[in-house]
Amino acid sequence: MNLAFISHPDCKEHRAGAHHPECPERLYAIQDRLIASGMEMLVTHYDAPAASLEQLARVHDRDYLQLIIDTAPKASDVLAWVDGDTAMNHRTLDAALHAAGAAILGVDLVMSERHHAAFCAIRPPGHHAARARASGFCLFNNVAIGAAHALAEHGLKRIAIVDFDVHHGDGTEEIFSGDERVLFCSSFQHPFYPGTGADSDAPNVINLPLPRLTDGAAFKAAVERAWLPRLDAFAPELILVSAGFDGHIEDDMAHFNLREADYGWITRELHLLARRHAKERIVSCLEGGYALSALGRSVSTHIDELIGHG
């Protein structure tokens, strides 16, 4: 089976102001690289539906959802800031609803066995969004919404969420902290934005704070020590990925020294875990990654490993 590639045109219409790093060009860079590398022929494209308020409310407070709806600008020349670095234009709400809907569709596609894996090329990203707080470019927590949908609608009892973005997935941790059905693994530069994760003590959370200038060898050693044995023992029925590529050496949003091959390695390990325990089911959602060429190359490598060759 080939891979489901899920996006929506509205995700290219969200803009957070001139020179904001979380820009529509990110999705164009991914699209261009898939075509140039020949990966385009190995995926099936889907337009993401809009998530419903009921689906969002599984992980977000209804008062918060209403605040986002009320804050969304109506005029094309208005920008509404909901956080110090998180803004909405008149197309952002639709983009965010389709981004969350992509994660839901991805879950449905792999659970129905139409595809073994899905990649959601979406924006705005999600992993900093908490139950009642927008943060770090994120409005709705796409991966968390997908996980909650899998628990509620597909009856799963063990879901792993793996977040290799260079920033701690603080919103995802807040939402699932203490929920024994979800094992949350997050690697991140520390100390660094958002300043959380190093002292977490929830039994279902495996945080991996790593120093600046962490390279592929150090990343691999830490993941092999801290994540892989726990993930294997947990035996997830589904793996969800917060796929952030801002730890790339070319990305100046942080200070890791990872390369495409390192993202290929972690994806390959997750694919092997999914084969052993989850009937190969993986849904990956785009988070960070702001150096456009590096982002395109890294996502292409990630998708290649999600497809698999064995």
HELIX and SHEET records of a PDB file:
HELIX    1   1 PRO A    9  LYS A   12  5                                   4    
HELIX    2   2 GLU A   25  SER A   37  1                                  13    
HELIX    3   3 MET A   39  LEU A   42  5                                   4    
HELIX    4   4 LEU A   53  LEU A   56  1                                   4    
HELIX    5   5 ARG A   62  THR A   71  1                                  10    
HELIX    6   6 THR A   92  MET A  111  1                                  20    
HELIX    7   7 ASN A  142  HIS A  154  1                                  13    
HELIX    8   8 ASP A  170  PHE A  176  1                                   7    
HELIX    9   9 GLY A  216  ALA A  226  1                                  11    
HELIX   10  10 LEU A  228  PHE A  234  1                                   7    
HELIX   11  11 GLU A  260  HIS A  277  1                                  18    
HELIX   12  12 LEU A  292  ILE A  307  1                                  16    
SHEET    1   A 8 VAL A  43  ASP A  47  0                                        
SHEET    2   A 8 LEU A   3  SER A   7  1                                        
SHEET    3   A 8 ALA A 117  CYS A 120  1                                        
SHEET    4   A 8 ILE A 282  LEU A 286  1                                        
SHEET    5   A 8 LEU A 238  ALA A 243  1                                        
SHEET    6   A 8 ILE A 159  ASP A 163  1                                        
SHEET    7   A 8 VAL A 182  GLN A 189  1                                        
SHEET    8   A 8 VAL A 205  LEU A 210  1                                        
SHEET    1   B 2 ALA A  80  ASP A  83  0                                        
SHEET    2   B 2 THR A  86  MET A  88 -1                                        
END                                                                             
